[in-house]
């Protein structure tokens, strides 16, 4: 799905943790 690191929401524009990072963390757990 999202492995790049933020496809729908650009991390540069969004100061908050992008959903990609959240997913990555969820996958880690």
Number of C-alpha atoms within 10 A of each C-alpha: 6 12 10 8 16 16 13 10 13 13 16 9 8 10 8 8 11 18 17 20 16 12 15 13 10 9 8 7 6
